[in-house]
Amino acid sequence: MFGKSSGYEYHSLSQRDSVYSDTPGLFSSHATFTHNNYDQRGHSFDYVPKVSQNDFTDKSQGLLSWICNLIVTFLVFLATFITFPISGWFVLKVVPNYERIVVFRLGRIRPPKGPGVVLVLPLIDQWQKVDLRTRAFNVPPCKVTTKDGGLVSVGADIQFRIWSPVMSVVAVQDLNASTRLTAQNAMMQTLSKKTMREIQTERIKLGEHLGMDMNEMTKPWGLEVDRVELILEGVLREPDGGHSGPVIMPPSVPGLEGLPGLEGLTGPIQQLAMHFLSQAAAPQSSQDSVSFTDELRSVPAVSVSCVDGLMDAVRSVLSEQLVQQVRACYHFQITTDSGLTNSYYVDLAQGAGACGVGVPPREPDVSLCMSEQDLLAMFEGGLRPFAAYSSGRLRVQGDLNTAMKLETLIKLLKTT
């Protein structure tokens, strides 16, 4: 979306001390701002590479500085070449296809390197790896006052990826924290301009518009938001007046949720479609007997009464074979009925695995937040992880595919 063909150029803007200054920020897509007509005071850095043109030349460097850098670089190259059999272990880095290395040579940015084997000079090169794979995080439920005076609790699941490794390192200090804060502020500002009815019936469309707004704000960071899904936790206060009240959807009919074309209908059209389809399906239900199983209320395979008992059951099935299948460390933040938050961990990354109370002994790959009842139901087999995540009962921080590998452990508990 924001690749090389986008034509977006980054130019530093003036920070004039004027009351009527309409400077939009540090970056702009206007080409009228050049190095000849702006002041560089007040910037976190005074050089912005032209990513769209793949131009990383720093023309602000003076002649004397350029000569000194050239001499130092030549000497380091020479020393590396002379001691190559030994220095090769330190200067050669293997970069996988989904990563890039951003190099600062004597403090100045260089083009990103990778994939494959890349050369990083000792002493004068500082480098940082950047992961280009899609990441996901969730915005915790926030109280939003709607345009018609209602109060709702809304969260969001957001997927994003890095399209410019250089700008993700140069333009922002903490990319994850900045993205989370931007997403939360953008969501609250967007939903506060909508009515209760619009939030309830147009969540998909609002998520698309929210993703576009976030892309405009995060584009200078080399970031692209791929998907935004709003999650309506509940209505805390009804809106003022009766015309903008919440839309009450008719009860769902088993077998009709997956009909093609029905998921794109919203509002009154969807109500009418569900109404007529439910009437058409009523005579058929009297002739044919079909039983449906609710995965949220299925009979549990393992019965435990507390999380400590669950940890004992998990500890009994740990093995090296299970670790080979999962290869991940999980950190659980469990909320009890009294409102307290306890920490547990299941380490399936090394050895024969481990589990217990507290924080994991290593950096967790995935952190999961949920209630005590949902955790017990998930490990007992009454609640699938994907169903808990889709319904908003499970909050995932980290890779979603890694979190779904918990089903391997759950299936193993069912067989015991």
KAVENNOR-V325284 format. One record per pair of residues at least 12 apart in sequence whose ideal C-beta (glycine too) atoms are under 6 Angstrom apart, sorted by the first residue. I is the first residue (numbers start at 1). J is the second residue. Records with the same first field share a line. If there is no record, write none. Layout:
# KAVENNOR-V325284
I = J  J
This chain:
# KAVENNOR-V325284
1 = 224
2 = 163  219  224
7 = 52
8 = 29  52
9 = 50  52
10 = 27  48
11 = 28  33
12 = 48
13 = 28  33
14 = 38  39
15 = 41  42
27 = 220
47 = 60
49 = 166
51 = 164
56 = 111
58 = 108
69 = 106
76 = 121  124
90 = 122
91 = 119  120
92 = 117
93 = 118  120
94 = 117
95 = 114  115  118
96 = 115
97 = 115
98 = 132  133
99 = 129  131
100 = 112  114  130  165
101 = 113  114  118  127  129
102 = 128  130  165  166  169
103 = 125  127
104 = 126
105 = 124  125
106 = 124
112 = 165  166
128 = 169
130 = 165  168
132 = 162
134 = 159  161
135 = 160
136 = 159  400
137 = 158
138 = 157  395
139 = 155  156  183  184
140 = 155
141 = 153  155  233
142 = 188
144 = 188  191  192
146 = 195  196
147 = 193  194  195
148 = 195  196  239  240  244
149 = 239  240
150 = 196  237  239
151 = 236  237
152 = 235
153 = 233  234  236
154 = 232
155 = 231
156 = 187  228  230
157 = 229
158 = 183  228
159 = 226  227
160 = 223  225
161 = 224
162 = 222
163 = 222  224
164 = 222
167 = 221  222
168 = 221  222
171 = 220  221
172 = 221
182 = 217
186 = 213  214
190 = 210
195 = 244
196 = 239  244  246
197 = 244  247
200 = 246  247
201 = 247  266  267
203 = 230
206 = 230
207 = 228  229  230
210 = 228
211 = 225  228
231 = 392
250 = 274  275
253 = 278  281
254 = 292
256 = 277
295 = 384  387
296 = 383
298 = 382
300 = 380  381  382
301 = 381  414
302 = 380  413
310 = 379
311 = 355
314 = 355
315 = 355
317 = 412  416
318 = 352  353
319 = 352
320 = 352
323 = 348  353
325 = 408
326 = 348  405  408
327 = 349
328 = 348  349  365  402
329 = 347  349  360  362  364  365
330 = 346  366
331 = 345  360  364  367
332 = 344  368
333 = 369
334 = 372  375
335 = 371
336 = 372
343 = 358  359
344 = 357
345 = 360
347 = 360
365 = 398  402
366 = 398  402  403
367 = 397
368 = 396
369 = 395
370 = 394
374 = 388  393
379 = 410
381 = 414
385 = 404  406  407
